[in-house]
Amino acid sequence: MASIVTYDVPEKHREVKKALFALDYKDQVAGVSCKIIYFPNTTVYHSTKTPKEARTDVQAICTKLEIDLERCVATIWDDWSAICGEDFK
């Protein structure tokens, strides 16, 4: 099962994302009508984790980095629609 998770943190955005990348999360996926779909800044995708596992990963990273996790939503990546976006510079 693939999942997408989006979160808000007040600081250390790059550190959170880097830690998620180390767990094989991605900030982009291959598209159909567009070559690559780029997610919003604090949204990531994992090809095999459940939403509960994804949420738990974000919580654990925030605890380790000693930052507040203000909001977090994880769901199954299914039946979606997207604006392709552009690569982060």
Backbone hydrogen bonds, N-H to C=O, Kabsch-Sander energy under -0.5 kcal/mol:
donor,donor_aa,acceptor,acceptor_aa,energy
3,S,46,H,-2.7
4,I,75,T,-2.5
5,V,44,V,-2.6
6,T,73,V,-2.8
7,Y,42,T,-2.2
8,D,71,R,-2.4
16,V,12,K,-2.2
17,K,13,H,-2.3
18,K,14,R,-2.6
19,A,15,E,-2.1
20,L,16,V,-2.2
21,F,17,K,-2.6
22,A,18,K,-1.6
23,L,19,A,-0.6
23,L,20,L,-1.1
24,D,21,F,-2.0
25,Y,20,L,-2.1
26,K,45,Y,-2.5
29,V,37,I,-1.9
31,G,35,K,-1.6
37,I,29,V,-3.3
38,Y,36,I,-0.6
38,Y,84,C,-3.0
39,F,27,D,-2.3
39,F,37,I,-0.5
43,T,40,P,-1.6
44,V,5,V,-2.6
45,Y,26,K,-2.6
46,H,3,S,-2.6
54,A,50,T,-2.5
55,R,51,P,-2.6
56,T,52,K,-2.3
57,D,53,E,-2.3
58,V,54,A,-2.1
59,Q,55,R,-2.5
60,A,56,T,-2.6
61,I,57,D,-2.3
62,C,58,V,-2.4
63,T,59,Q,-2.4
64,K,60,A,-2.5
65,L,61,I,-2.5
66,E,62,C,-0.6
66,E,63,T,-0.9
67,I,62,C,-2.4
70,E,8,D,-2.0
70,E,68,D,-0.9
71,R,8,D,-1.2
73,V,6,T,-2.7
75,T,4,I,-2.5
77,W,2,A,-2.5
78,D,76,I,-1.2
84,C,82,A,-0.5
